[in-house]
Amino acid sequence: MKKRNLFALAAATMLFAACSDDLPNGEGGNGLEGDAWLSLNISPSMTRAINNPDQEIGKADESKVNSIKVVLFDDFASTAFVTNVVDLTLLEDETDWLTKTNAFKVSKNAKSILVIVNPSSKLPTITAGVSTFSSVNQAISATVANVTQQTKDETTTTNNFMMTNASGFLEPNTYASDGTVTNGDIQDNTKATAAAAEAADARLSIVVDRVVAKVRLYNNATSPENVDTPSDDSGIKITFVENSVQWGLNITNKKFYPMSERTKTELNTDIWSATPYKQGSYRKDPNYDDANQSVIAYNSGALVYTDLYKANYNFVDASVSSNSFAIDWKSPTNVTSGSAGGAETPSANIKTNVEYCLENTQAAKFNYHAYTTQAVLKATVYPSHFKLAELKDGSYYQAAGSNPTYDWIKIANGYYTMATLGDWIKKELTLFYSDGTVGALYTAFNDYLGYLEGKNVTGVEKVSIPAFEEGDVAADKAATVAASFNATALVNALKAHGGDSYGNVTYYAAGVSYYKIMIKHDDDTPTGGGTGSNVNALGEFGVVRNSVYDIHIGSINSPGYPIVPKPDPETPDEESDKYLAVQITINPWTWYTQTENL
């Protein structure tokens, strides 16, 4: 085993675990003298999770140690003062998972230690005798790149995954089976000489977690082939262009704690309660509860964002001029073997479909779409057939065709192209001009046009429906008015505007549908297979640091949203209506999986 040599190192074995961190306890003070020696071991973690296999060893670029910052404190409280700050520089690259460090001197007043592997440039300035634990562990605004990459020059970066104490506490501690935490004393791990501190049995072991979560999406779904012409509307199937499926993340956190507090989920399932720290698998991020969360709401139908919400989250809403966030679309991993929606063992070589994000968790009361990190899937989706207003070639149904790319419209439970909708509107108007019966389709679609007109969409305005006058022929007048709904200028304006919805009208541009998938952390199925459930329970949703969430798309059975859905403060994460069939899985990285049928 090749060992790394580090300048002035500290002593701890660092294992890559999979949960969040709890805050320390104790009292504060300061002191700067160094008169004892400490040294570190660094090695990979063993992780727990709800999937079987429940762990996944991080790839080399996710686990490489480039540098280490050791911060020692004079106690375990948030008011504890920093006694030593040691930056460790690597001298040699390692070829295995174990790294031993040289010893370094620590203050006689030091009691506890925080280990930061690959520290981000976004960390605050840490000064011995001045900084406290609360100032070191403050909420930090950062991008994913700030905690996963390290800039080498102006054009290149290297993988640099930041990691900190996995326990959620300043160490050393002992953890009882009932969850009791007893603070230790770093002095018990120090030696009088450097040589003694570097002895094999003298090194302090610290487990570390990456500060980001990882999400992957697998497409198990296949589009139905050779759908027969239906005998009635129930025979219309939803099909999709299989190579059109892409995905990305929305509602992601902009802030993180260097070390986050652990907490138990509502269920605290056995796999989690068995962890070494007995503190739970969930964590508290900087916008976890009322103290730092910003509730958003609708005002007269318009969603009003607070400045704090915009400071907390990356989200898609083109109407917010100050919001420049865009989803990084990527292809899923297509699964061709195993049952649809099954949890496939992930390939260690998969990179293109991986998305990293900062930890994002919330108290149960905030289990709503506006605050929960979600995977967004987009695909070109079509009904297999469109119902015709008149019999054509012996059928009332027109096939969508192979790999279509045209716009289509859903009104209530019916599917239409602009051409077939025009025929239906003509049929309704003929009846209107014959006996005064108001048509549901032209009324709904005209309301949609009025909605777009109110948004100042260029080239769109409501179609005037003139009254029937003496001498008019119902069929002729209906044809003339219906033609206005299909005028070339209007059709082109609708196409240029793209996807949108109003009332029971949804316009799909080029057939593209979007689906949002709330990422689950702890399942709501009661432990032991009971009959109850914990709907929207604490810890059921969210992404936790050092965890892998695998999402399997089992099927796509319904159209989705016409645009990327905006943050929704009124829809709970646990819904009775689903667009997708999905299975989510979490992974050294903890590994979770879930399957969704859309």
C-alpha positions in Angstrom: 0.0 0.0 0.0 1.4 3.3 -1.0 1.2 6.0 1.6 0.7 9.7 1.2 3.0 12.1 3.0 1.4 15.4 4.1 2.9 18.5 5.6 2.0 19.0 9.2 -0.8 16.4 9.3 -3.4 15.4 11.9 -4.5 11.9 12.8 -7.9 10.4 11.8 -9.2 7.6 9.7 -11.7 9.1 7.3 -14.4 6.9 6.0 -16.9 8.0 3.4 -20.3 7.6 5.0 -23.8 8.5 3.9 -25.8 10.7 6.3 -25.9 14.1 7.8 -24.2 15.7 10.8 -25.5 16.6 14.3 -24.2 19.7 16.1 -21.8 19.6 19.0 -22.4 20.3 22.7 -20.1 21.9 25.3 -18.7 25.3 26.4 -16.4 27.8 24.9 -12.9 29.4 25.5 -9.7 29.9 23.7 -6.0 29.0 23.7 -3.3 28.9 21.2 -0.3 27.0 22.5 0.9 23.8 20.8 2.4 21.2 23.1 1.1 17.8 21.9 1.1 15.8 18.7 -1.7 14.3 16.7 -1.8 12.3 13.4 -4.5 11.0 10.9 -5.4 8.0 8.9 -7.7 8.5 5.9 -9.6 5.6 4.5 -12.9 4.9 2.7 -16.2 4.5 4.5 -18.7 1.7 4.7 -22.2 3.1 4.2 -25.7 2.1 5.0 -28.9 2.6 2.9 -32.4 1.4 2.1 -31.4 -0.4 -1.1 -29.9 -3.8 -1.5 -27.0 -3.5 -2.3 -27.2 -0.6 0.1 -23.9 1.0 -0.7 -21.8 2.1 -3.6 -18.1 2.8 -3.4 -17.3 6.3 -4.7 -15.4 6.5 -8.0 -11.8 7.6 -7.8 -12.6 11.2 -8.9 -15.3 11.4 -6.2 -13.0 10.1 -3.4 -9.6 11.6 -4.2 -8.0 13.6 -1.4 -6.3 16.6 -2.8 -5.9 18.6 0.5 -7.0 18.6 4.1 -7.8 21.4 6.5 -7.9 20.5 10.2 -9.7 22.8 12.6 -9.3 22.2 16.4 -11.6 23.8 19.0 -11.3 24.3 22.8 -14.7 22.7 23.4 -17.8 21.1 21.6 -20.2 24.0 21.8 -21.2 26.4 19.0 -19.3 29.1 21.1 -16.1 27.0 21.1 -13.0 28.9 19.9 -10.6 27.7 17.3 -7.2 26.8 18.8 -5.4 25.5 15.7 -5.9 25.6 12.0 -3.7 23.2 10.0 -3.7 23.1 6.2 -2.2 19.8 4.9 -0.6 19.6 1.5 -0.2 16.3 -0.3 3.3 15.3 -1.4 2.5 12.1 -3.2 -0.5 10.7 -5.0 -2.0 7.6 -3.5 -2.8 4.4 -5.3 -5.2 2.9 -2.7 -7.8 3.9 -0.2 -5.6 4.5 2.8 -3.7 7.6 3.5 -1.7 8.1 6.7 -0.5 11.5 7.7 2.5 13.0 9.5 1.9 14.2 13.0 1.4 17.9 13.9 1.4 19.9 17.1 -1.9 21.0 18.7 -2.7 23.4 21.5 -2.9 22.0 25.0 -6.4 23.7 25.1 -7.7 21.8 22.1 -10.7 19.5 22.9 -12.3 18.7 19.6 -11.6 18.5 15.8 -13.3 19.2 12.5 -11.7 17.6 9.5 -12.4 19.2 6.1 -11.2 17.2 3.1 -10.8 19.2 -0.1 -12.0 22.5 1.5 -13.9 24.8 -0.8 -12.7 28.3 -1.5 -16.2 29.4 -0.3 -15.3 28.5 3.4 -15.1 31.5 5.7 -11.7 32.8 7.0 -10.8 30.7 10.0 -8.5 32.4 12.6 -7.2 30.7 15.8 -8.4 32.6 18.9 -11.0 34.6 17.0 -13.2 32.2 15.0 -15.8 30.1 16.8 -17.4 26.9 15.7 -20.7 28.7 14.8 -18.7 31.1 12.5 -16.8 28.2 10.9 -19.9 26.1 10.4 -22.1 29.0 9.1 -24.4 28.7 6.1 -22.4 29.1 2.9 -23.8 30.2 -0.5 -22.1 28.0 -3.2 -22.6 26.3 -6.5 -22.1 22.5 -6.9 -18.8 23.3 -8.7 -17.6 25.2 -5.6 -17.7 21.9 -3.6 -16.8 19.3 -6.3 -14.2 21.0 -8.4 -10.9 22.8 -8.0 -9.7 25.3 -10.5 -6.2 24.5 -11.7 -5.9 27.5 -14.1 -8.3 29.6 -16.1 -9.4 26.8 -18.3 -9.2 23.5 -16.4 -10.6 22.0 -13.2 -10.0 18.9 -11.3 -12.4 16.8 -9.1 -12.3 18.1 -5.6 -15.2 16.8 -3.5 -15.4 18.5 -0.2 -16.0 16.2 2.8 -16.4 16.8 6.6 -17.2 14.8 9.8 -19.9 12.3 9.0 -21.2 12.1 12.5 -22.5 15.7 12.5 -20.5 16.4 15.6 -17.1 17.7 16.4 -15.0 14.6 17.3 -14.0 12.6 19.3 -17.2 11.2 20.8 -18.7 7.9 21.8 -22.2 6.9 20.6 -24.4 4.7 22.8 -27.1 2.4 21.3 -29.8 4.7 22.8 -28.5 7.7 20.8 -26.6 9.3 23.7 -23.5 11.1 22.6 -20.6 11.5 25.1 -17.9 14.1 24.2 -14.4 12.9 24.3 -11.2 14.9 24.5 -8.7 15.2 21.7 -5.9 15.3 24.2 -6.5 11.6 24.9 -5.4 11.0 21.3 -2.2 13.1 21.4 1.3 12.0 22.2 4.4 13.7 23.5 6.4 13.1 20.3 5.6 13.1 16.6 6.9 9.5 16.3 4.6 8.3 19.0 1.6 10.0 17.4 2.4 8.3 14.1 2.3 4.8 15.6 -0.4 2.6 14.0 -2.5 2.4 17.1 -2.3 6.1 18.0 -4.1 7.6 15.1 -7.5 9.1 15.5 -10.3 7.8 13.2 -12.8 10.2 11.7 -15.5 9.3 9.2 -16.2 11.9 6.6 -19.1 12.5 4.2 -19.1 14.3 0.9 -21.2 17.5 1.2 -23.2 16.9 -2.0 -25.8 14.3 -2.9 -25.9 12.4 -6.2 -28.9 11.7 -8.5 -29.2 9.4 -11.4 -32.1 8.6 -13.7 -32.7 5.3 -15.5 -35.3 4.9 -18.2 -37.0 1.5 -18.0 -40.1 2.7 -20.0 -40.8 1.6 -23.6 -43.4 3.2 -25.8 -46.2 0.9 -27.0 -45.8 -0.2 -30.6 -48.3 -0.8 -33.4 -51.2 0.6 -31.4 -54.4 -0.5 -33.2 -56.9 2.0 -34.4 -59.3 2.4 -31.4 -63.0 1.6 -31.5 -63.6 4.4 -29.0 -61.7 7.0 -27.0 -60.6 4.5 -24.4 -58.4 2.8 -26.9 -56.2 5.9 -27.4 -52.7 5.2 -25.9 -50.0 7.6 -24.9 -46.8 7.0 -26.8 -43.5 8.7 -26.6 -40.3 9.0 -28.7 -37.9 6.9 -26.8 -34.7 8.7 -27.7 -36.3 12.0 -26.7 -36.2 11.4 -23.0 -33.9 13.8 -21.0 -33.8 14.9 -17.4 -32.3 17.3 -14.9 -32.8 18.8 -11.4 -34.9 21.7 -10.3 -35.5 23.4 -6.9 -31.9 22.8 -5.7 -30.3 24.4 -2.7 -27.9 27.4 -3.0 -26.6 27.0 0.5 -24.9 24.4 2.7 -23.4 23.9 6.1 -19.8 22.6 6.1 -21.1 20.0 8.7 -24.9 19.5 9.0 -26.9 18.3 11.9 -28.4 14.8 11.8 -32.0 14.1 12.7 -34.2 11.0 12.6 -36.9 10.5 10.0 -40.5 10.0 11.1 -40.1 6.2 10.4 -36.4 6.0 11.4 -36.4 2.7 9.5 -34.2 -0.1 10.9 -31.5 0.3 8.3 -31.0 3.9 9.5 -31.4 3.4 13.2 -28.6 0.8 13.0 -26.0 3.4 11.9 -23.0 3.9 14.2 -24.1 7.4 15.4 -27.8 6.5 16.3 -28.6 10.0 15.3 -30.8 9.3 12.2 -30.2 9.5 8.4 -31.8 12.9 7.7 -30.1 16.2 8.1 -30.9 19.9 8.7 -29.8 22.3 5.9 -29.7 26.1 6.1 -33.3 26.5 5.0 -34.7 23.5 6.9 -37.4 25.2 9.1 -39.2 28.4 9.9 -36.1 30.2 11.1 -34.5 30.3 7.6 -37.3 29.2 5.3 -39.2 31.6 3.1 -42.8 30.7 2.4 -44.0 31.7 -1.1 -47.6 32.0 -2.1 -50.0 33.0 -4.8 -51.5 36.5 -4.9 -54.4 37.0 -7.3 -53.2 34.0 -9.3 -49.6 35.1 -9.6 -46.8 33.4 -7.7 -44.9 35.9 -5.5 -41.3 35.0 -4.7 -39.6 36.5 -1.7 -36.0 37.7 -1.8 -35.1 35.0 0.7 -36.6 32.2 -1.4 -34.6 33.4 -4.4 -31.5 33.4 -2.3 -32.2 29.9 -1.0 -33.1 28.0 -4.2 -32.2 27.5 -7.8 -35.5 27.2 -9.7 -37.0 27.6 -13.2 -39.4 30.4 -13.9 -38.8 32.5 -17.0 -41.1 35.2 -15.6 -38.6 36.1 -12.9 -36.2 38.5 -14.6 -33.5 38.1 -11.9 -33.6 34.3 -12.2 -31.0 32.9 -14.6 -31.1 29.3 -13.6 -31.6 26.7 -16.3 -31.9 22.9 -16.1 -28.8 21.1 -17.3 -30.6 18.5 -19.5 -28.9 15.1 -19.9 -29.8 11.7 -21.3 -30.9 9.0 -18.9 -29.4 5.5 -18.7 -31.7 3.3 -20.7 -32.4 0.0 -19.0 -33.0 -2.8 -21.4 -32.9 -5.8 -19.1 -34.9 -6.7 -15.9 -38.5 -5.8 -15.1 -39.7 -2.3 -15.8 -39.1 -0.1 -12.8 -36.8 -2.7 -11.2 -33.8 -1.4 -9.2 -30.9 -2.2 -11.5 -27.4 -2.3 -9.9 -25.8 0.9 -11.3 -22.7 0.8 -13.4 -19.6 2.2 -11.9 -18.8 3.8 -15.3 -21.9 5.9 -15.6 -21.1 9.5 -15.6 -23.1 11.3 -18.2 -26.4 10.9 -16.4 -25.1 11.9 -13.0 -26.2 15.1 -11.3 -24.7 16.4 -8.1 -26.5 18.9 -5.9 -26.2 20.5 -2.5 -28.1 18.9 0.4 -31.8 20.0 0.5 -34.0 18.9 3.4 -37.0 20.3 5.1 -39.2 20.0 8.2 -42.4 18.0 7.4 -44.5 21.1 7.2 -42.4 22.2 4.1 -43.0 18.9 2.2 -44.3 20.8 -0.8 -43.2 21.1 -4.4 -41.8 24.6 -3.9 -39.2 23.4 -1.4 -38.2 19.9 -2.4 -35.5 19.0 -4.9 -37.1 17.3 -7.8 -36.0 15.5 -11.0 -37.6 16.9 -14.1 -38.1 14.6 -17.0 -38.9 15.8 -20.5 -40.0 13.7 -23.5 -41.7 14.0 -26.8 -45.2 12.5 -26.0 -48.2 12.0 -28.2 -51.6 10.3 -28.1 -51.6 7.4 -30.5 -54.6 8.8 -32.3 -56.6 12.0 -32.6 -60.4 11.7 -32.8 -61.9 13.2 -36.0 -65.0 15.3 -36.2 -66.1 13.5 -39.3 -65.7 10.0 -40.7 -62.6 9.7 -42.9 -61.4 6.6 -44.7 -63.8 4.5 -42.7 -62.6 5.7 -39.3 -63.1 8.5 -36.7 -59.5 8.3 -35.6 -56.3 9.6 -37.2 -53.0 8.0 -36.2 -50.3 10.4 -34.8 -47.7 8.9 -37.0 -44.1 7.7 -36.4 -41.8 10.0 -34.3 -44.1 13.1 -34.7 -42.7 16.5 -33.9 -45.8 18.8 -34.4 -47.7 20.8 -31.8 -50.9 19.3 -30.3 -53.5 20.3 -27.8 -55.3 18.7 -24.9 -58.7 20.1 -24.0 -60.4 18.4 -21.1 -60.0 14.7 -21.9 -59.7 15.1 -25.7 -56.6 15.3 -27.9 -56.3 17.5 -31.0 -54.0 18.9 -33.6 -54.7 22.4 -34.8 -56.3 20.9 -37.9 -58.6 18.4 -36.1 -59.5 21.1 -33.6 -60.6 23.4 -36.4 -62.9 20.7 -37.7 -64.4 20.1 -34.3 -64.9 23.9 -33.8 -66.6 24.1 -37.2 -68.9 21.3 -36.2 -69.7 23.0 -32.9 -70.3 26.4 -34.6 -72.6 24.8 -37.1 -74.8 23.6 -34.2 -74.5 27.0 -32.5 -75.7 28.8 -35.6 -78.4 26.1 -36.1 -80.0 26.0 -32.6 -77.9 28.2 -30.3 -76.0 25.4 -28.5 -72.7 26.9 -27.2 -69.7 24.7 -28.0 -67.4 23.6 -25.2 -64.3 23.4 -27.4 -64.3 26.8 -29.1 -65.3 28.4 -25.8 -62.3 26.8 -23.9 -59.9 27.4 -26.7 -61.0 31.1 -27.1 -60.5 31.5 -23.4 -57.0 30.2 -23.9 -56.4 32.7 -26.7 -57.7 35.5 -24.4 -55.3 34.4 -21.7 -52.3 34.6 -24.1 -53.6 38.0 -25.3 -53.6 39.2 -21.7 -49.9 38.0 -21.5 -49.2 40.2 -24.6 -48.2 37.2 -26.8 -47.5 38.6 -30.2 -50.0 37.8 -32.9 -52.6 36.2 -30.6 -56.1 37.5 -29.8 -59.5 36.0 -29.1 -61.6 35.1 -32.1 -64.8 37.0 -32.4 -68.0 34.8 -32.6 -70.5 37.0 -34.4 -74.2 36.4 -33.9 -76.4 34.6 -36.5 -78.1 37.1 -38.8 -81.0 36.8 -41.1 -80.0 35.3 -44.4 -76.9 33.5 -42.9 -76.4 29.8 -43.7 -75.3 28.0 -40.5 -72.8 25.7 -42.2 -71.2 28.5 -44.2 -71.0 31.0 -41.3 -69.5 28.3 -39.1 -66.9 27.5 -41.7 -65.9 31.1 -42.0 -65.6 31.7 -38.2 -63.8 28.3 -37.7 -61.2 29.3 -40.3 -60.2 32.2 -38.0 -59.2 29.7 -35.4 -56.9 28.1 -37.9 -55.6 31.2 -39.6 -51.9 30.8 -40.6 -50.9 33.9 -38.6 -52.5 32.6 -35.5 -51.1 29.1 -35.9 -47.6 30.5 -36.3 -48.0 32.8 -33.3 -49.1 29.9 -31.1 -46.2 27.8 -32.4 -43.7 30.7 -31.7 -45.0 31.1 -28.1 -44.7 27.4 -27.3 -46.1 25.3 -24.5 -48.6 26.8 -22.1 -51.9 26.0 -20.4 -55.0 27.8 -19.1 -58.2 26.3 -17.7 -58.6 22.9 -19.2 -56.5 23.7 -22.3 -52.9 22.5 -22.6 -50.8 23.3 -25.6 -47.8 21.0 -26.2 -45.1 22.6 -28.4 -43.5 19.9 -30.6 -45.2 17.3 -28.4 -42.8 18.0 -25.5 -44.1 17.1 -22.0 -42.4 17.7 -18.7 -42.8 15.6 -15.5 -41.6 16.4 -12.0 -40.5 13.7 -9.6 -40.2 14.5 -5.9 -37.1 12.7 -4.7 -37.7 10.4 -1.7 -35.3 9.8 1.1 -37.1 7.5 3.5 -40.0 5.5 2.2 -43.4 6.0 3.8 -44.2 2.3 4.1 -44.4 1.4 7.8 -41.6 -0.7 9.2 -42.6 -4.3 9.4 -45.2 -4.1 6.7 -48.0 -2.5 8.7 -51.1 -1.1 7.1 -50.7 2.5 8.1 -48.8 5.2 6.3 -46.9 8.3 7.1 -47.9 10.7 4.3 -45.5 13.6 3.9 -43.7 12.6 7.0 -40.4 14.1 8.2 -37.5 12.8 6.2 -39.7 11.2 3.5 -38.5 13.7 0.9 -35.2 15.5 0.3 -31.7 14.9 -0.8 -29.1 14.2 1.9 -25.3 14.6 1.5 -23.2 11.6 0.5 -26.3 9.8 -0.7 -27.1 8.4 -4.2 -30.7 8.6 -5.4 -31.5 6.4 -8.4 -34.8 7.2 -10.2 -36.2 4.5 -12.5 -38.9 5.5 -15.0 -41.2 2.5 -15.1 -43.7 3.9 -17.7 -45.0 7.1 -19.3 -48.8 6.8 -19.5 -50.1 10.4 -19.5 -49.1 13.8 -20.9 -47.2 15.9 -18.5 -46.8 19.7 -18.1 -46.3 21.8 -21.3 -43.4 23.7 -19.7 -41.1 23.1 -16.8 -43.4 23.4 -13.8 -42.8 26.4 -11.6 -42.3 26.1 -7.8 -45.6 25.1 -6.3 -46.2 26.0 -2.6 -49.7 24.4 -2.6 -49.1 20.9 -3.8 -47.8 18.4 -1.2 -44.9 16.1 -2.1 -47.1 13.1 -1.5 -49.9 13.3 -4.1 -52.7 10.9 -5.0 -52.4 11.9 -8.7 -49.2 10.9 -10.5 -48.0 11.5 -14.0 -45.2 8.9 -13.8 -44.4 5.5 -12.5 -41.1 6.0 -10.7 -38.9 4.1 -8.3 -36.3 6.0 -6.4 -33.2 4.2 -5.0 -30.2 6.1 -2.1 -25.7 4.9 -2.0 -20.2 4.5 0.2 -22.4 6.9 -1.0 -25.7 5.6 0.6 -28.0 4.3 -2.1 -31.7 5.0 -2.6 -34.0 4.0 -5.4 -37.5 4.8 -6.5 -39.6 3.9 -9.6 -42.2 6.3 -11.2 -44.9 5.6 -13.7 -45.7 8.8 -15.6 
